[in-house]
Structures are given as C-alpha cells and as structure tokens.
C-alpha cells in the first residue's frame, strides 16, 4: 500500500468520525466509532469499519448508517479535496469481540491453573 493511500485512509477516517460527531446526531445509533477505513488502490471505494458499543443494536445501527451513506459521502465530498470521493460501504468491526473472547479464555485458563495449584 502506498503512503498516499494510507494518508487518504487516515483522512477519510478522521473526517467521517467528525461527520458522525457533528452532523449525525441520532440517539438510536448509540455510541458508534469509526475504527478503520480500507480504500481500494484506485480510490473508488472504501470499506468503513464501525464499532457499536451496544451489541444488541449493531445490525440496526449498521442498516441505519448504510441508509445514511449517501449523506455521509456528500458531506465527505465537501470536506476533502479528492478528485473522486470513494463509494462508502460500512461494516461492523468485531475485532473487539475477538479480543474479549480471548481474554475470557485466558481468564478461564488462569482460574484452572489457580485451582490446580490450590489442590497440590
């Protein structure tokens, strides 16, 4: 990946975060964070990964955000100077779920080790 592409990804992430903060003030979305942006080499499309704090509202939030994607892209076009503003596709970032799952596994292993030590 080129340095230019990385800079554009970072810029888009920051600007979309600001759009969420200032323009999209929907309480139904809850606490939504832009975690990562991956853009294609031709800069025509971008995958935007979001984290939604309330697990029960993730799908609902994702659907609502996808409905707002045209508005978000239009607002992004006003904020960044690019020849072509990429098409935005939003996805749930579940990497935090994976980390939490691994922490729980390690915690159980540690508890099992503690119990074995107490028996011996």
Secondary structure, DSSP 4 states (H G I P E B T S, - for coil): --HHHHHHHHHHHHHHHHHHHHT---GGG-SEEEEEEEE-TTSSEEEEEEEES-GGGHHHHHHHHHHTHHHHHHHHHHHS--SSPPEEEEEE--HHHHHHHHHHHHHHHHHHHHHHHHH-
